[in-house]
Amino acid sequence: MECSSISFRVYKRRYLNLLLLCLNLIITYFQQTIYTSIANVTAEYYAVSYTEVNLTSLSWDITAILFYYLCGKFIEIYGLQTSLIVSSFVNALSASIKCIALKRNLFWLLLTCQFVCAALNKLFVLSMSILAATWFKSSEFALVVGICEASIAVGISLTFLFPGLVFASEIRNAIAFRFSLMTIIFAILVAIVYVLTLLLIKNKPPTPPCLAEQRRSTIEAQPTFTLFKNKNFILLVICIGLADGIFASINYTLNQSVLSKFSNGSNVVSIAGVIKSLSSIPGSIIAGVLLKKYAKFKLSHICYSIFITLSVTLYMLSLEFKSEILLYLSSLSLGLSVIGTMVLIYDYVVEVTYPYPESVTFGVLFSFMYVPTLLSTPLVTLLIPKFGAVIANTINFVFAFISVLLSIFVSEDLRRKQANTKELLLTQRIAHHVSKRNYV
């Protein structure tokens, strides 16, 4: 990339790093959501309740409060390469131990593995912003994060294929065999990805990709607590927390909600889950492309927040009228709206908190982001048997409505973009004066 007399180079190696991170994200989110996607199978196999099964996914949110900040500090000290290798190794080890946890009385061991992975896999999520900032141009940040979010969506969507395709049989022995086979194959795949990560991942490029990234290294570090004086950052943390709470709550309770309303529940769960997750892929990429082209953060944020509210409303109507068509449409719109919003906010946060290191900023953001999920998912799970799926999901509607209100108060403070512009103008002026003096 040319910037007057200064040249900033991006390296082809960045695509391999991005591919390795995406593979690890697919694995991470597959293992984090598979047991709730087949909640009825997991509950029957281990003879546990839906609430206990939901803990396999909620482990991610429970560990977020402490471990996101610690993982952010870990990346800051040891770098991208070491962080990805450590987290990938934990995945491989955990997947192997889960093969032992196939005994029906070892649900506690499975749950322990879920919590350990959930704690250390925060390194993968934090690495999304680190990789985007250190290896790619600043204009590509949202697109790179969008691709990573698309990988997360692939991991989640794969889990929703299992209720209808793999565990459709009601024969107990067939379910047990398929559950075991799924666990063993997954362990082999995770081991392969770990070896690839160990051999191929790189820490950072020889030179920074843009002016803002170069300038960041020369700025004196500020204490973390000053982030909490940044109004925009606080509002964005709440907004992304509400969005994630909606998406996670509906994801974790989809099996329970649909089975309580539809006679052919297993097939409906599979189709709705796959649509919801796969629609996240274009949702994340579209948001990244729009930001790269127009950079209208506030307007985009408000529009996406309204889109989420309409999507949740459509989801509740689909449950009320037991309409598969409405359910599939709501799944499509939820994937497009929620993940698009999250990609937008990730980039927005980097702008309003520049020049803070992304490892610190996102460590703080993710530490608080999952609090709404810890409130909404258990509540929806407990309310469905008592009041029905529609009333239970009004919690998600309230979250969506609040996010619309808060998005109005976020100002468009594009600090990173301004830093790039100022440095570029200064460089151009210096180059102009030098060339003029040489001419004279």
C-alpha positions in Angstrom: 0.0 0.0 0.0 1.5 3.4 -1.0 1.2 6.4 1.2 3.1 9.2 -0.4 6.8 8.6 0.2 6.2 5.9 2.9 5.3 2.3 1.8 3.2 0.0 3.9 3.2 -3.6 2.9 0.8 -6.4 3.5 2.0 -10.0 3.2 0.3 -13.0 1.5 1.1 -15.0 4.7 -1.8 -13.2 6.4 -4.3 -15.4 4.4 -2.8 -18.6 5.8 -2.9 -17.2 9.4 -6.6 -16.2 8.8 -7.4 -19.7 7.5 -5.8 -21.4 10.6 -7.7 -19.1 12.9 -11.0 -19.8 11.0 -10.5 -23.6 11.3 -9.9 -23.2 15.0 -13.0 -21.0 15.4 -15.1 -23.6 13.6 -13.9 -26.3 16.0 -14.4 -24.1 19.0 -17.9 -23.1 18.4 -18.9 -26.6 17.1 -17.9 -28.2 20.4 -19.4 -25.3 22.4 -22.9 -25.7 20.9 -23.2 -29.3 19.8 -24.7 -30.6 23.0 -27.4 -28.0 23.2 -28.2 -28.4 19.5 -29.0 -32.1 20.3 -30.2 -31.2 23.8 -32.9 -34.0 23.9 -30.2 -36.6 22.8 -27.7 -35.3 25.4 -30.2 -35.3 28.2 -31.4 -38.8 27.4 -27.8 -40.2 26.9 -26.5 -38.9 30.2 -29.8 -38.9 32.1 -29.6 -35.2 32.9 -32.0 -32.2 32.7 -32.2 -29.5 29.9 -30.8 -27.0 32.4 -27.7 -29.2 32.9 -27.3 -29.6 29.2 -27.4 -25.9 28.6 -24.5 -25.5 31.0 -22.3 -27.1 28.3 -22.9 -24.0 26.2 -23.3 -21.5 29.0 -19.8 -22.5 30.2 -18.6 -20.0 27.5 -20.5 -17.2 29.0 -19.8 -18.1 32.6 -16.0 -18.1 32.1 -16.2 -14.9 30.0 -16.3 -12.5 33.0 -12.8 -13.5 34.3 -11.0 -15.2 31.5 -11.5 -12.8 28.6 -9.4 -10.1 30.5 -6.8 -12.7 31.5 -6.6 -14.0 28.0 -6.2 -10.5 26.7 -3.2 -10.0 28.9 -1.8 -13.3 27.8 -1.9 -12.3 24.2 -0.4 -8.9 25.0 2.6 -10.6 26.7 3.1 -13.8 24.6 1.7 -12.7 21.2 -0.6 -14.2 18.6 1.4 -17.3 17.7 1.8 -18.7 21.2 -1.8 -17.9 22.1 -3.2 -19.8 19.2 -1.0 -22.8 19.7 -1.9 -23.0 23.4 -5.6 -22.8 22.8 -5.5 -25.3 19.9 -3.6 -27.8 22.1 -6.3 -27.4 24.8 -9.0 -28.2 22.2 -7.1 -31.3 21.1 -6.5 -32.6 24.6 -10.1 -31.9 25.7 -11.5 -33.7 22.6 -9.5 -36.8 23.5 -10.7 -36.7 27.1 -14.3 -36.5 25.9 -13.8 -39.9 24.4 -13.4 -41.2 27.9 -16.5 -39.2 29.0 -18.6 -41.3 26.7 -19.5 -43.4 29.7 -23.0 -42.4 30.7 -22.1 -41.6 34.3 -19.3 -39.2 33.3 -21.3 -36.1 32.3 -19.3 -34.2 34.9 -16.1 -35.0 33.0 -17.7 -33.8 29.7 -18.8 -30.6 31.5 -15.4 -30.0 33.0 -13.8 -30.3 29.5 -16.4 -27.7 28.2 -15.5 -25.3 31.0 -11.7 -25.7 30.4 -12.1 -25.2 26.7 -14.5 -22.3 27.2 -11.9 -20.5 29.5 -8.9 -20.8 27.2 -10.6 -20.6 23.8 -11.2 -17.0 24.5 -7.7 -16.6 23.0 -9.2 -17.5 19.6 -11.9 -14.8 19.7 -9.5 -12.1 20.9 -7.1 -13.2 18.1 -9.7 -12.1 15.5 -9.0 -8.4 16.2 -5.3 -8.9 16.8 -4.9 -10.7 13.5 -6.9 -8.1 11.6 -5.0 -5.1 13.1 -1.5 -6.5 12.8 -1.6 -8.3 9.4 -4.3 -6.4 7.4 -5.0 -2.8 6.3 -7.2 -0.8 8.6 -9.9 -0.6 5.8 -10.0 -4.5 5.8 -10.6 -4.8 9.6 -14.3 -5.3 9.5 -14.1 -7.7 6.5 -11.5 -9.9 8.3 -13.6 -10.0 11.5 -16.6 -10.7 9.3 -14.9 -13.7 7.8 -14.0 -14.9 11.3 -17.6 -14.5 12.4 -18.7 -16.4 9.3 -16.4 -19.3 10.5 -18.1 -19.2 13.9 -21.4 -19.5 12.0 -20.2 -22.5 10.1 -19.2 -24.2 13.4 -22.6 -23.5 14.9 -24.6 -24.4 11.8 -22.8 -27.8 11.5 -24.2 -28.7 15.0 -27.8 -28.2 13.8 -27.4 -30.8 11.1 -27.2 -33.5 13.7 -30.8 -33.5 15.2 -32.4 -34.3 11.8 -29.6 -36.1 10.0 -27.7 -38.0 12.6 -30.0 -38.5 15.6 -33.3 -38.8 13.8 -33.5 -42.5 14.9 -35.3 -43.1 18.2 -33.6 -46.5 18.7 -31.5 -46.1 21.9 -28.6 -48.2 20.8 -28.4 -46.4 17.5 -28.2 -43.0 19.3 -25.5 -44.3 21.6 -23.4 -45.5 18.7 -23.7 -42.3 16.7 -23.0 -40.2 19.8 -19.8 -42.1 20.3 -18.8 -42.0 16.6 -19.3 -38.2 16.5 -17.1 -37.7 19.5 -14.2 -39.9 18.2 -14.2 -38.4 14.7 -14.3 -34.9 16.2 -11.2 -35.7 18.3 -9.3 -36.8 15.2 -10.1 -33.7 13.3 -9.2 -31.4 16.2 -5.8 -33.1 16.5 -5.1 -32.5 12.8 -5.9 -28.8 13.1 -3.7 -28.5 16.2 -0.7 -29.9 14.3 -1.3 -27.5 11.4 -1.5 -24.6 13.8 1.7 -25.6 15.6 3.6 -25.9 12.4 2.3 -23.0 10.3 1.0 -20.1 12.4 3.1 -16.9 12.6 3.1 -14.1 15.1 3.3 -10.7 13.3 4.6 -9.4 9.9 8.0 -7.8 9.6 6.5 -4.3 9.0 3.1 -2.8 10.1 0.3 -2.8 7.5 -0.8 0.9 7.9 0.0 4.3 9.5 -2.4 3.8 12.5 -0.8 0.5 13.5 2.7 2.0 13.1 1.8 5.0 15.2 0.2 2.9 18.0 3.6 1.4 18.9 4.9 4.9 19.6 2.1 6.0 21.9 2.5 5.6 25.7 0.2 3.0 27.1 -2.8 4.2 29.2 -4.3 2.4 32.2 -7.2 0.1 31.5 -9.6 1.8 33.9 -9.7 4.9 31.6 -11.7 2.8 29.1 -14.6 3.0 31.5 -14.6 6.8 31.1 -15.3 6.4 27.4 -19.1 6.8 27.0 -19.2 5.3 23.5 -17.3 2.2 24.6 -19.6 1.6 27.5 -22.7 1.9 25.3 -21.2 -0.4 22.7 -20.4 -3.0 25.3 -24.0 -3.0 26.5 -25.3 -3.1 22.9 -23.2 -6.0 21.8 -24.0 -7.8 25.0 -27.7 -7.5 24.3 -27.3 -8.7 20.7 -25.2 -11.7 21.8 -27.7 -12.5 24.6 -30.5 -12.6 22.0 -28.6 -14.8 19.6 -27.2 -17.2 22.2 -30.5 -17.5 24.1 -32.4 -18.4 21.0 -29.6 -20.8 19.9 -29.4 -22.6 23.2 -33.1 -22.9 23.7 -34.1 -23.5 20.0 -34.3 -27.3 20.5 -36.5 -26.9 23.6 -38.7 -24.2 22.1 -39.3 -25.9 18.8 -40.0 -29.4 20.3 -42.6 -27.8 22.6 -44.5 -26.4 19.6 -43.9 -28.6 16.5 -44.8 -32.3 16.1 -41.9 -32.9 13.7 -39.6 -31.0 16.0 -36.2 -32.7 15.2 -36.4 -31.8 11.5 -37.6 -28.3 12.2 -34.8 -27.7 14.7 -32.2 -28.8 12.1 -33.5 -26.7 9.3 -34.1 -23.6 11.4 -30.7 -23.9 13.1 -28.8 -24.4 9.9 -30.6 -21.4 8.3 -29.9 -19.2 11.3 -26.3 -20.1 11.4 -25.6 -20.1 7.7 -27.3 -16.7 7.2 -24.7 -15.4 9.7 -22.1 -15.9 7.0 -23.5 -13.4 4.5 -24.6 -11.3 7.5 -21.1 -10.9 8.8 -19.5 -10.3 5.4 -22.2 -7.9 4.2 -21.6 -5.8 7.3 -17.9 -5.8 6.7 -18.3 -4.8 3.1 -20.7 -2.0 3.9 -18.4 -0.5 6.6 -15.4 -0.7 4.2 -17.3 1.2 1.5 -19.4 3.7 3.5 -18.0 3.8 7.1 -21.4 5.1 8.4 -21.1 3.6 11.8 -24.0 5.2 13.7 -26.6 5.0 11.0 -25.7 1.4 10.3 -25.8 0.5 14.0 -29.3 2.0 14.4 -30.6 0.2 11.3 -29.2 -3.1 12.4 -30.6 -2.8 15.9 -34.1 -2.2 14.4 -33.6 -5.2 12.2 -32.8 -7.4 15.3 -36.0 -6.2 17.0 -38.1 -7.1 13.9 -36.4 -10.5 13.7 -37.1 -11.4 17.3 -40.8 -10.3 16.8 -41.0 -12.6 13.7 -39.5 -15.5 15.7 -42.1 -15.1 18.5 -44.9 -15.0 15.9 -43.6 -18.2 14.3 -43.8 -20.0 17.7 -47.3 -18.5 18.4 -48.8 -19.6 15.1 -46.6 -22.8 14.8 -45.6 -21.7 11.4 -42.5 -23.3 9.9 -42.2 -20.7 7.2 -42.2 -17.8 9.7 -39.7 -19.7 11.8 -37.3 -20.2 8.8 -37.7 -16.5 7.8 -37.0 -15.4 11.4 -33.9 -17.7 11.5 -32.7 -16.1 8.3 -33.2 -12.5 9.5 -31.7 -13.3 13.0 -28.5 -14.6 11.4 -28.2 -11.6 9.1 -29.1 -8.9 11.7 -27.4 -10.1 14.9 -24.0 -11.2 13.5 -24.0 -8.1 11.2 -24.5 -5.9 14.3 -21.7 -7.7 16.2 -19.2 -7.2 13.3 -20.2 -3.6 13.1 -19.6 -3.0 16.8 -16.3 -4.8 16.8 -15.0 -2.3 14.2 -16.7 0.6 16.0 -15.0 -0.3 19.3 -11.6 -0.2 17.7 -12.4 3.2 16.3 -13.7 4.8 19.6 -10.9 3.3 21.8 -7.9 3.8 19.5 -4.9 3.7 20.3 -5.6 1.1 23.1 -4.3 -2.4 22.1 -7.1 -4.6 20.8 -6.1 -7.4 23.2 -6.9 -5.1 26.2 -10.0 -3.4 24.6 -11.6 -6.7 23.6 -10.6 -8.4 26.7 -12.6 -5.9 28.7 -15.4 -5.9 26.2 -15.8 -9.7 26.1 -15.6 -9.8 29.9 -18.9 -7.9 30.2 -20.5 -8.9 26.9 -21.8 -12.2 28.0 -23.6 -11.1 31.2 -26.9 -10.6 29.3 -26.7 -14.2 28.0 -26.2 -15.5 31.6 -29.4 -13.8 32.5 -31.5 -14.6 29.4 -30.7 -18.2 28.7 -31.5 -19.7 32.2 -34.7 -17.6 32.4 -35.9 -18.7 29.0 -35.1 -22.3 29.8 -37.0 -22.2 33.0 -40.0 -20.2 31.7 -40.7 -22.4 28.6 -42.2 -25.3 30.7 -44.2 -23.0 32.9 -45.5 -20.3 30.5 -44.6 -21.5 27.0 -42.0 -20.6 24.4 -43.6 -17.4 23.2 -43.9 -15.7 26.6 -40.4 -16.9 27.6 -38.9 -15.3 24.5 -40.3 -11.8 25.4 -37.0 -11.4 27.3 -35.2 -11.4 24.0 -37.7 -8.8 22.6 -37.0 -6.5 25.6 -33.2 -6.9 25.0 -33.7 -5.9 21.3 -35.8 -2.9 22.1 -33.2 -1.6 24.7 -30.4 -2.0 22.1 -32.3 0.2 19.6 -32.6 3.0 22.3 -28.9 2.8 23.3 -27.7 2.8 19.7 -29.1 6.3 19.3 -26.8 7.7 21.9 -23.5 6.4 20.5 -21.6 9.1 18.7 -19.5 8.6 15.6 -16.0 9.1 17.1 -13.7 7.6 14.5 -10.3 8.0 16.2 -8.4 5.4 14.2 -9.6 6.7 10.9 -8.6 10.3 12.0 -5.2 9.1 13.0 -4.7 7.5 9.6 -5.9 10.7 7.8 -3.8 13.1 9.9 -0.6 11.0 9.6 -1.1 10.7 5.8 -1.7 14.4 5.4 1.4 15.2 7.5 3.5 12.8 5.4 2.3 14.3 2.2 3.1 17.8 3.4 6.6 16.8 4.4 7.2 15.1 1.1 5.9 18.1 -0.8 8.2 20.5 1.1 11.2 18.2 0.6 10.5 17.9 -3.1 10.0 21.6 -3.5 13.3 22.4 -1.7 15.2 19.9 -3.8 13.7 21.5 -6.9 14.9 24.9 -5.8 
